[in-house]
Amino acid sequence: MDQFNSGLGWDDHELIEIYFRSLLTICDLPMPRCAVFNGLRMSPFVNQDTDVWPSITSVELEKIAGTAAPSEFFQSLIVESDHIEPSSKFLPVLRHFGIWAGAAGWFKYHSQLRFIERFVQSRKRRQTRIEVQATWNGEDAYSLAVFLDALCRDVDIAIVGRDIVKPNFHEMQWVKALSIPSELHDTRQIYFEEVTNEVCKLKPVWRRLAALETGDMMLDNAYCADIDCLVINGVLGQTITSSKEISEMLQRASRCLGETGILCIDNSAFAITHEVPRRRLQNIIVDLLDRGILADGGLVSHQSGQYVLTGC
Ligand SMILES: C[S@@+](CC[C@H](N)C(=O)[O-])C[C@H]1O[C@@H](n2cnc3c(N)ncnc32)[C@H](O)[C@@H]1O
């Protein structure tokens, strides 16, 4: 990769950290963060009993690299073919820093973004109140915020992202240029500033597009009343796995939706590795639909793991 400057030394602390964070972004890896499964903090790695890890610093990276120069070390972490992927040498580094591959990312749920955009447009000038639960450090809340800000002119939108672990705006994953949707082709420079040719980050001025809060979606106080659009991605059947809790959570969600509110759930990113929990989530949703607790919002695609439902 062009940004692996061979003249870089371990003393170039700031640049080393920028390179490593860019590398994580290119490989679709989020920043380190503690994982919560069924309400309990834990390591995302089997047989690793701590959820506390060292910060990403050049000193820590140099310890792992041993005698290798920074460019040599960074190069060893990736495999370059058509696109760049993490190499087998990356895994111990991920474990060292507690980095959970695939846990979050920008613009992961394109069909959902399009669906919500159409929903917002259809409401004309009425304010749309959107809540994004389990938002990690805000990646899916800000993906939605930027997407809607760029495509929905003259509409009033208020977005809140919540997570049981306090979201940290500054630890939000940077954005891989290739993952920016084509709809933002003409406006991307308004929202993002370049870090390297392949990586950019949200301009700080756009922080105002969403608010980030701490909240446990198993509790009533994690929701406002009369929500127009509630988004819950990659958590039900994934990090909340008990059927009883998923069912209760969905009933709670349906109660806090406004009269025309919609509930959007996307677990498609986990479909391949977690086939069984996805099916379980699907069964729970079908059961709640049958019992009239949830209403089918019109687009329920079991295959892609994309659900859109309305409260009753
Ligand atoms: C795998 S990540 C998914 C992140 C993001 N929504 C996505 O789809 O990329 C699961 C998230 O669920 C959050 N989480 C787990 N239990 C939660 C709860 N009871 N309330 C709110 N967030 C929770 C975790 O902290 C984590 O950020």
The ligand as a Gaussian input file, in Angstrom:
#p B3LYP/6-31G(d) Opt

LIG

0 1
 C      -21.891000      -6.791000      16.902000
 S      -22.123000      -5.166000      17.489000
 C      -23.187000      -4.476000      16.221000
 C      -22.865000      -3.015000      15.998000
 C      -23.692000      -2.348000      14.899000
 N      -25.083000      -2.220000      15.253000
 C      -23.590000      -3.103000      13.583000
 O      -24.538000      -3.770000      13.211000
 O      -22.531000      -3.021000      12.960000
 C      -23.265000      -5.473000      18.801000
 C      -23.498000      -4.219000      19.644000
 O      -24.575000      -4.458000      20.537000
 C      -24.293000      -3.771000      21.736000
 N      -25.169000      -4.327000      22.779000
 C      -25.160000      -5.564000      23.313000
 N      -26.131000      -5.688000      24.237000
 C      -26.783000      -4.489000      24.273000
 C      -27.884000      -3.984000      25.017000
 N      -28.504000      -4.730000      25.936000
 N      -28.288000      -2.718000      24.798000
 C      -27.658000      -1.942000      23.888000
 N      -26.598000      -2.352000      23.156000
 C      -26.169000      -3.620000      23.341000
 C      -22.815000      -4.026000      21.913000
 O      -22.219000      -3.163000      22.857000
 C      -22.323000      -3.810000      20.484000
 O      -22.019000      -2.462000      20.268000

